[in-house]
Structure formats: C-alpha cells, structure tokens
C-alpha cells in the first residue's frame, strides 16, 4: 500500500467519541509504537504489550485524556485490529475470532502491514503519519475557520461556507444517499473529494448555487483545499514519487526529498540569495518558507533545485502565493487577485514588490498564466 493509503487510515481512525470529542486511546498507542521504533525498543515487526509500551502510552495519554477517559492501553492494543493494518497473533491454542479483548494468555503480539512498518522506520515519513494521527484529536471545523480567516477570507464568508457545508449541502447529499454524515465530519481529503464530486448532479444544489452566485461551489472547494492542506496531500504524494523513482540514487533521493520538504540546499540557497522575506525583508528564519515559483509537480528535477525558481517568503504570504491569490509581474510588482478577501489581514498590499533577476521571469510567467486567480 502507498503512504497516502496509510495517512488516510491514520487520519480517520475508528475512535469512540464522547461529547463531540474523539477518545485518544488509539492515537496514543500508535504514537507510542512510533516512539519506540524511533528509540530502537521495537526493532522488528513484532509489537509486544510490555512495560516499555505501557509506559510510553501513559506519558502520551495523560496530557490528552479528558472526561471519563481511563488509562487502558490494553483496549487499543486489541481493538486496533479493526483498522486493517494491525494484526493480532494469538498464543498457541487460541484463535483471534474467539477473543473479546486483550489478555496475555490469548495474545502473543501484534504485527503491522509490512509496508506500514517500513514507513514507520523512516524519519522522513514518520512525521507525516504522526501529523495524520493528531487530526483525530482536532475539531476540524474550528480549525477550518482559523485557516480560512488566516488566508484573508472574511469571518462572515467563512461562517456562511461552514453553515452551507454542515446544513443545506450535507442535507441534500444525505437525501441523495451520497453521504451518511455531514461533510464536515469527513476527515479524509480523498474521501471528501470522491463524495463531493457527485454534488453537481443534485438539482437543489444546482438551483441554489446559481441563485447564490456560486457560493455553494466555493464552500465545497474551500473546505477541500483546507483538508488537502492540513493533510499535506501534495507533499506526501511528491515524496512518495521521489522514493519510488528508480532512476534516482539514494543521495539524489535525499536531496530531492529535503528540497520538497523545504529544507536542504534549495532553502540554503534562497536564504543566501534573499537574506530574509523577499517582500518584507523579515529575517527570522523559523517564519520563512522556501517557496517554489513554478510548482514542484510542474517542474523537472533541474527546475526543482534552481534557486531562481524560488522565493523566500513569510509563511502567510507563501500560502497566498501557493494558492494563486497573489503573483508578480516581471518587474517584481505584486498582483493581488480579487478572490483574496481582506489581503490587509495578511499584511499584503499593492505597494509590495521585490527585485527580480532575469532568470526569475520564465518561472513568474508560468505562475501568472497557470496559477494566478484572476477572478
């Protein structure tokens, strides 16, 4: 299975819920397993319910527990089998189908899908899987509001989008048997994309969307972009492509992965070239993103490492640039899309510009013609 498959699995675990929050037990146990693999306590694809695992589970669980949550690692150790990648191995004379819960007499150990175990051993992708797990503990609609407002959407627009997604759109889709839960309960970007692809066939949606001048379509697109962003869908897919490329050596793969993750030589070259944010001059490195002008997926390997295909930008400006809400003329002056509401909230204004080199221009031409949202 691909990395995307397991990220999707980790993002949407079958967790018990209490008063609108997901219980953290499965998440904590998987995080504990990852930490023990990283520390070398688990060095083969056999996971035992031992003191190391119980201790690490408790350390992760205690800050996250709430309500009536109890420190019972044996429960997720057993019930993770329902996720499909976690396989119980019974002791001799026992059968998994006869077990109702964990016991040391019944269960010897657990093993994972071989592909998943390999991913968990990799420091490159382990972070993505940890991030995917934590989504189970997050109120995504609340996070969406902060995300959208942070991108310059007005609070009124965001509330209208969320109300439509939770209400009318979800109701129409449930009546058509396209979904069984509100759209905002779907945590997987790929599932969301598949489900919402059918919405245009619903007459009520088409009628209201026309009267609302496309507001319902905009709400669906905005929330989908949010799910892709928090799940780092594009980055994971690109990293997987690099790792699967048999034409690249191990060293080349390491260079390319670091570049895609915003690290390594590409970032160092941009820091040297710009010294700070290309637009504002802000110099605190932790706040700056090494951004490709011509997107990674559209570039060849030479373009991906070319520092002239890069801008060093503050994180909020980088996000607006990446989504096509802003672009730049060949003289370096900023272009601001009408689709970006309240650009001043992001500190973006029409007087912004940067000093370009002639080698930037073909990349800027691509960005303006392909990515810039003119409407």
KOLZARO-241515 format. One record per residue (C-alpha): residue in one letter; x, y, z. Coordinates in steps of 0.2 Angstrom, whole numbers, padded with zeros to 4 digits, always signed. Example, Ala and Ser with C-alpha at 12.3 -4.5 7.8 and 13.67 -1.06 7.14 Angstrom:
A+0062-0022+0039 S+0068-0005+0036 
***
This chain:
X+0000+0000+0000 X+0006+0018-0003 X+0010+0031+0010 X-0006+0040+0005 X-0016+0025+0010 X-0009+0024+0027 X-0010+0043+0030 X-0029+0042+0026 X-0031+0027+0038 X-0022+0037+0052 X-0032+0052+0049 X-0049+0043+0050 X-0047+0030+0064 X-0062+0022+0071 X-0062+0031+0088 X-0075+0031+0102 X-0082+0048+0104 X-0088+0057+0120 X-0097+0074+0120 X-0091+0078+0102 X-0073+0073+0105 X-0064+0058+0100 X-0056+0047+0113 X-0037+0047+0111 X-0033+0029+0115 X-0029+0023+0098 X-0019+0038+0093 X-0009+0037+0109 X-0005+0019+0107 X+0001+0022+0089 X+0011+0037+0094 X+0019+0026+0107 X+0023+0012+0095 X+0032+0026+0083 X+0042+0032+0098 X+0048+0015+0102 X+0053+0011+0084 X+0062+0028+0084 X+0071+0024+0100 X+0076+0006+0095 X+0065-0003+0108 X+0055-0010+0093 X+0067-0017+0080 X+0057-0029+0071 X+0039-0031+0065 X+0033-0038+0082 X+0025-0027+0095 X+0023-0034+0112 X+0011-0027+0126 X+0026-0024+0138 X+0031-0011+0151 X+0040+0000+0138 X+0024+0001+0128 X+0013+0004+0143 X+0025+0017+0150 X+0026+0027+0134 X+0007+0026+0131 X+0004+0033+0148 X+0016+0048+0145 X+0007+0052+0129 X-0011+0049+0136 X-0011+0059+0152 X-0010+0076+0144 X-0023+0071+0131 X-0036+0062+0142 X-0052+0071+0147 X-0070+0067+0153 X-0071+0048+0158 X-0055+0043+0148 X-0046+0029+0158 X-0028+0024+0156 X-0031+0007+0147 X-0018+0004+0134 X-0024-0014+0133 X-0040-0009+0124 X-0032+0000+0109 X-0019-0014+0108 X-0034-0026+0105 X-0046-0015+0096 X-0034-0008+0083 X-0036-0024+0074 X-0052-0016+0066 X-0042-0004+0056 X-0035-0017+0045 X-0016-0014+0047 X-0014-0020+0065 X-0014-0039+0066 X-0015-0049+0082 X-0005-0065+0084 X-0014-0077+0096 X-0004-0089+0108 X-0004-0107+0104 X-0021-0115+0106 X-0030-0098+0105 X-0040-0090+0090 X-0042-0072+0087 X-0060-0073+0082 X-0064-0081+0100 X-0055-0066+0109 X-0067-0052+0116 X-0052-0041+0122 X-0034-0042+0127 X-0026-0055+0138 X-0008-0060+0139 X-0015-0078+0139 X-0024-0075+0122 X-0012-0063+0113 X+0006-0066+0110 X+0010-0050+0100 X+0005-0039+0085 X+0012-0036+0068 X+0009-0022+0056 X+0007-0022+0037 X+0025-0024+0031 X+0024-0008+0021 X+0017+0002+0036 X+0031-0004+0047 X+0044+0001+0034 X+0036+0019+0033 X+0037+0020+0052 X+0055+0016+0052 X+0058+0031+0040 X+0061+0048+0049 X+0056+0056+0033 X+0038+0050+0033 X+0035+0046+0051 X+0032+0064+0054 X+0018+0064+0041 X+0010+0049+0050 X+0011+0057+0067 X+0003+0073+0060 X-0011+0062+0052 X-0014+0054+0069 X-0017+0070+0078 X-0031+0075+0066 X-0041+0063+0076 X-0040+0074+0091 X-0044+0090+0082 X-0060+0099+0079 X-0058+0102+0060 X-0072+0114+0058 X-0065+0126+0071 X-0048+0123+0063 X-0055+0127+0046 X-0062+0144+0052 X-0045+0149+0058 X-0036+0143+0042 X-0048+0152+0030 X-0048+0168+0040 X-0029+0167+0040 X-0029+0167+0021 X-0039+0183+0021 X-0057+0176+0020 X-0069+0187+0030 X-0077+0180+0045 X-0094+0182+0038 X-0089+0172+0022 X-0081+0158+0032 X-0097+0156+0043 X-0108+0156+0028 X-0097+0142+0020 X-0097+0132+0035 X-0116+0134+0038 X-0119+0128+0020 X-0107+0113+0022 X-0115+0107+0038 X-0133+0111+0033 X-0140+0113+0016 X-0126+0104+0006 X-0125+0089+0018 X-0144+0088+0019 X-0146+0087+0000 X-0132+0074-0001 X-0139+0063+0013 X-0156+0064+0004 X-0147+0058-0012 X-0138+0044-0002 X-0121+0051-0007 X-0116+0053+0011 X-0121+0046+0028 X-0114+0060+0039 X-0111+0079+0037 X-0097+0084+0025 X-0088+0092+0040 X-0087+0075+0048 X-0076+0068+0034 X-0058+0069+0039 X-0050+0062+0023 X-0047+0073+0009 X-0048+0059-0004 X-0065+0053+0003 X-0071+0071+0003 X-0066+0073-0015 X-0075+0057-0021 X-0091+0061-0011 X-0092+0080-0017 X-0089+0075-0035 X-0107+0069-0036 X-0115+0085-0029 X-0117+0093-0046 X-0130+0080-0050 X-0142+0086-0037 X-0155+0098-0044 X-0157+0108-0027 X-0139+0111-0026 X-0138+0117-0044 X-0153+0129-0042 X-0147+0136-0025 X-0129+0138-0031 X-0135+0148-0046 X-0145+0159-0036 X-0131+0161-0023 X-0119+0166-0037 X-0108+0150-0035 X-0107+0152-0016 X-0110+0133-0013 X-0097+0128-0025 X-0085+0140-0017 X-0088+0132+0000 X-0085+0115-0006 X-0069+0120-0015 X-0063+0130+0000 X-0065+0116+0013 X-0057+0103+0001 X-0042+0114-0001 X-0041+0115+0018 X-0042+0096+0020 X-0028+0094+0007 X-0018+0107+0016 X-0019+0100+0034 X-0016+0083+0027 X-0001+0089+0016 X-0008+0079+0002 X+0003+0086-0012 X+0019+0085-0002 X+0016+0067+0003 X+0012+0062-0015 X+0028+0071-0021 X+0039+0062-0008 X+0032+0045-0012 X+0035+0049-0031 X+0053+0053-0026 X+0055+0037-0016 X+0048+0026-0030 X+0059+0034-0043 X+0072+0020-0048 X+0082+0032-0059 X+0087+0042-0043 X+0102+0036-0032 X+0099+0036-0013 X+0109+0053-0012 X+0098+0061-0025 X+0083+0055-0017 X+0088+0063+0000 X+0092+0079-0009 X+0075+0079-0018 X+0065+0075-0003 X+0074+0088+0008 X+0070+0101-0006 X+0052+0096-0007 X+0051+0097+0012 X+0058+0115+0012 X+0075+0110+0018 X+0092+0107+0012 X+0102+0115-0002 X+0087+0124-0010 X+0082+0133+0006 X+0100+0137+0010 X+0102+0145-0007 X+0087+0155-0005 X+0092+0161+0012 X+0109+0167+0004 X+0100+0175-0011 X+0087+0185-0001 X+0093+0186+0017 X+0075+0187+0023 X+0057+0188+0016 X+0058+0193-0002 X+0044+0205+0000 X+0045+0212+0018 X+0064+0209+0022 X+0059+0200+0038 X+0074+0189+0044 X+0068+0177+0057 X+0072+0160+0048 X+0059+0150+0058 X+0045+0160+0050 X+0051+0159+0032 X+0046+0147+0019 X+0057+0142+0004 X+0043+0143-0010 X+0044+0136-0027 X+0038+0149-0040 X+0034+0135-0053 X+0026+0122-0043 X+0036+0106-0039 X+0024+0095-0048 X+0025+0105-0064 X+0044+0106-0063 X+0058+0095-0069 X+0072+0090-0057 X+0083+0104-0063 X+0070+0117-0060 X+0066+0110-0043 X+0084+0114-0037 X+0085+0130-0046 X+0086+0144-0033 X+0079+0156-0047 X+0063+0146-0046 X+0061+0151-0028 X+0056+0165-0016 X+0059+0166+0002 X+0043+0172+0010 X+0034+0173+0026 X+0023+0158+0029 X+0006+0168+0027 X+0012+0176+0011 X+0019+0159+0004 X+0002+0151+0007 X-0007+0165-0003 X+0006+0164-0017 X+0005+0145-0017 X-0014+0146-0019 X-0013+0159-0033 X-0021+0173-0023 X-0005+0184-0027 X+0008+0184-0041 X+0021+0195-0048 X+0024+0205-0064 X+0041+0203-0072 X+0046+0220-0064 X+0043+0212-0047 X+0027+0222-0043 X+0014+0212-0034 X-0003+0206-0042 X-0017+0203-0030 X-0032+0193-0035 X-0050+0199-0032 X-0053+0182-0025 X-0042+0186-0010 X-0053+0194+0003 X-0045+0206+0016 X-0027+0205+0010 X-0023+0218+0023 X-0026+0205+0036 X-0011+0195+0029 X-0001+0211+0028 X-0002+0210+0009 X-0004+0227+0000 X-0002+0234-0018 X+0014+0243-0015 X+0024+0227-0012 X+0037+0222-0024 X+0054+0213-0025 X+0070+0214-0035 X+0070+0201-0048 X+0083+0193-0059 X+0081+0189-0077 X+0081+0171-0073 X+0066+0173-0062 X+0055+0178-0077 X+0051+0161-0085 X+0045+0155-0068 X+0035+0170-0065 X+0027+0169-0082 X+0021+0151-0078 X+0014+0156-0061 X+0004+0171-0068 X-0003+0161-0083 X-0007+0145-0074 X-0009+0148-0055 X-0015+0166-0053 X-0033+0168-0049 X-0038+0182-0059 X-0057+0182-0054 
***
